[in-house]
Amino acid sequence: MRFSVNICRAWISLAAATVFAAAGGVALAQAPDAESPDGQATNAGSDGAKPYTVECGHDPEEDMTVCLVDRGTYVGWRTFHAVCHACHAQDAVGSTFAPDLLKRMREIDKAAFLNAMNEGFEGQMGVMPPWKQDPNVNRFYEELWSYLMARADGVLLPGRPKRLPNPQ
């Protein structure tokens, strides 16, 4: 099982690197996306903007691609990896008993996400407990939404992001 997970992660990294290279080496995501072609609401904010800012590029100091994210998305990453990754795996790719959240986030809207966080969720793979009583999680729903949407939209690569400088 561990071997297949590593292969899956390798393919995800390869796909992300290919997209990154095709974009000319720099990826910036914060484009508007208010409605899909069929008129259904998307996961963008009420003003049409994505809930995250992500800039990925080559870091010569680390000799690898690094993504810089806004504060909210970074806090979402920290919260996810402090609590949620125990079931949903590192980078939200799922496990044998909790679903791949990258796929799930593309299927639900923010209201359904918030409901699942508050009330818990019972699915085919298992039961997620409600988080409304846990201040280590419930204070960071918006940040979790930002992080998971950036991952689901494919603009935030797997691994630990770095923080963008605070705007002046």
N, C-alpha and C positions, 0 to 999 in steps of 0.2 A: 504494500500500500504506500509506504513512504517513497518508494522509487517512482510510482506513478504520479504522486503529488509533485515530486521534484521535476519530472518531465513536463507536467502541466505548467508549472511555474516557469520552466525554461521556455516553453512555447509562448506563454504570455509575455515574457520579457522580450523574446525575439520579435513578436508581433508589435509590441510597443516601440521597440527600437526601429523597426521598419517604418512605422507611421512617423516616428520622430525624424528619421532621415528624410522621408518624403516631404516633410514640412520644412525642409531646409535647415534643420538643426535647432530651431527655436520654436517652441510651442507656447502660445499664450491663449488662455481660455477665459473668456468672460463675455461671450457673445450673446445677444438677445435671442430668445427662442420661445415666444409667447404661445403660439398655437402650432399644432401639427397640421399637415395638409388636410386631414379629415375634420378639422375644426375642434378636435378634442384638446382640452387643456394639457399642457406639458408640465414638467417638473421645474420650470423656471419660476422665478419670483413674480409677484403681482405686477411689477414694472417690466417684466420680460427678461430681466437679467439673470444670469446663472448665479447661484448662491455662493460662488467661489471665485477666486482668482488664482490661477496656476501659471507659472512660467517655468518651462523646462529647457535646459540647455547644458552644453558641455562645461564641466567645472575643471579647469586645468590643474587646480591644486589636487583634486581627487582623481583626475584622469578618468572621469566617468560622467554620465548624464545625471544631473541632479535637478529636482523640481523644487521651486520656491513657491510657497503658498501664503495666502493672507492669514491673519491671526486666527479667525474663526475656523478655517479649514484645518489649521495646525492643531488647535485645541480639540477639534473633532477627531483627528488622527490619534492624539494622546489619549482621549477618552476611550476610543474604540480599542486601542491596544492595551489599555489598563483593565477593561471590563469585557468587552464583546468578543475579542479575538479568542478567548478560551473556548468558545463554541464555534464561532464563524470563521476561525483560522486567521492567520496573519494576512493582511491586505484584503480581507473580506471575501475570500474565494470559496468559502464553505468547507465543510468537513463531512464525516460519515454520519453525523447526527444533527447538523444545522446547515441550512441552505447557503448557497452562493448568493451573497447579497448584491453582487454586481448585476446579476440577472434580475433579481427581485426588485432592485431599485428602479430599473427601467420599466417595470410593470405596474408600479403603484404610484399614487400621487402623495403629496405631502400630508394630506389629511389622514390617509390610510397609514402612513409611516408613524405619525404622531399617535394615532389610536393604538397601533401595535406596541409602541413604546410604553404608553400609559397603561394599557389593559392586558398586555401580553399577547401571545399568538399561539394557536395550536394548529399545526400543519401536519402533513404526511410524515415529515422527518422527526417531529418531536414537539416539545412545548417550550416556548420562550416565556420566562416569567415577566410580569409587569414591572416596570422600573419607576413608576410614579412616586414611590415612597423612598427611593434611593437618591439622596442629594448628590452623590458622586456621578450620577447619570442624568437625573431629571433636569438639572440646571444647564445641561449641554445638548439638548435635543437639536437646536438650530445648528450647532457646530457639527454634530454627528451627521445631520442631513447634508451639510456642505461637503464634508469629507466623503461620505458615501456617494453623493452625486458626482463629485469630481472623479472618483474611482470608476463609477458605473459609466460615465460619459467617455471614459478612456483617456482623459487628459492628464490624470495624475498617475504616474508610474508606480509600481509596487515599491515598497521600501519606505524608509523614513524621509519625509520631506524636510526642507529647511524653511525658515520663516522669511518672508519678504520684509524688507525694512519698513518700519512704521511710516505711514504717509505724514507729511509735514502739515 
